[in-house]
Structures are given as structure tokens and as C-alpha cells.
Amino acid sequence: MGKWWRVFGTGLCFALYGALSWIAGFTLLPLLLAWPGTAAARECRVRRLVSASFRCLLAVAAALRLGHVEIEGREWLARADGKLVVATHPMYLDVVALVALLPQADCVIKQAMWRNPLYRRFVRSLGYIGNASSAGLMEDCAESLRRGRTLILFPEGTRSTPGTPLRFRRGAAQVAVRSQCDILPVMIRCEPAALGKRSAWYQVPGRRWRLSIKVLPPQPLSAFGYREDMPHGVAARRVTRAMENFFTQHLATHEYTDRRIEAAHHRLARS
């Protein structure tokens, strides 16, 4: 019964959020945009609303006993301005969790979202970066960081496949090299795997998922092998491989620690 409940609850969350987003696009959104203020102020208001809605979605998922989010290193998020947030991407809701934690951060939005009838009204008002033009995407991202804003990127480019090694693309490294910004690493794990790549929403795990978010201290670009005398292409390749190794090592340590804690809990339960 627990698994069937999680299937029902997951479908309910998606259906409710989609329906409420569509309704809000015709009610709350016009009010926020009509409220007096600059374009930047209107954008800020819409971002706060979307972030609050994501927090509500995660709270509903926890209340329905579908899963919950655990956060470590939250204090580093308060210093995220002007930094590139680089995160792993194991499940659908990790994007939701990061935007809930960083309401004013810039993100890259897939072009399909601009055409989605449920979300397109909000997407057009959020001021996020679209990926329609690959040529201008890197410069738009770098410009966001030069302006002192926070930018969230997933260097894998898509949700990771459970049980396979991390494979980072060069996009995040190219943005970091162009903007000369610090990198804020965020290790995200989901145990057991849920809402991942190549899995339908109704393919729920046998127990509740735990989305673990660990924010590490900001790292200078030099920590990933960057030198100012390097050509951009060489620097991007080196930073990409260094970031990939950095995340792989920290995720392995994180997983080992979780296994030890879980084993200790089992021993206490038996005793």
C-alpha cells in the first residue's frame, strides 16, 4: 500500500502544481506585473513567488510522505552573490530545491519551457536565460556573473544516470573561465533513486526518497587548475576535468558516510 500511495501522491503533486501554475498565470502574475515598480522589481517579485511555490511543493511532498530534503552547509548560500553554483543533477526536484533556496538566482531554461502552456507565462516574466542560441548562451551566463548575480548550472547538462560515473560538459567551465568567478559546489544525492533520467513519474522507489543537498565552501577557479596564461579552450578542458574529479571524490565520501550512519542506526535498532 505504501508504494501505491507514493504513486498516487506523486501524481497528485504534479497535477496540483500544474493546475495551480496555470491559474496563477492568469490571476497572481498579472497583479505582480501591474504593481508599481521597475522592471527589476517586478522580476524580483515573480521570482519570490516561484521560489515560495517550490517550497510549498516540497513541503507537500514531505507531508504526503513521498520524500524529504536535507540541507547541509546552508550558510554558504548567503554568500552566493557573484558565484557560479555548480551542482549535480540526480532527480527532477533538485532544480526545485535549489531555486527554493536561492530565489533570486539566474538559471538556464530549456526552450521547450517557453512553449509550455502551464508555465510559459511565468517563464517569460522570470528573466531567466534561455538556451535557444548556443552561441550567445555562454556570454549571457558570464554577464550574469559579472553583474554580481548568482547563476545555477548543472555541468552534466541533464539528469545523471544512477550507477554511472559523472560526465561533465564544458559549458559550466567555459562560463567560469569567461567570468573569472568563484565556484560554489553543491553535492546533490537522492537515495533511493527517484524521478531520475529515463524513469516515469509513476516509477516510485520502494521507500521514501531522501534528497541530500550539501553545499561546500566557495572554491577559487585556481583550485581547479586554472591559470591566467592559459588559452580559454585549454582552461575550460582542465577546469571541467578537475571539477568532475572534485565532485566524484566528494560524492564518494558522502555516500560512504551515509552508509556508516545507516549501519549504526540499524545496530541501535536491533539492540
Helices and strands as residue ranges (DSSP letters): H 2-26, H 28-34, H 39-63, E 67-72, G 74-79, E 84-87, H 93-101, E 108-109, H 111-115, H 120-126, E 129-130, H 134-146, E 151-153, H 171-179, E 183-191, E 209-215, G 221-224, H 232-270
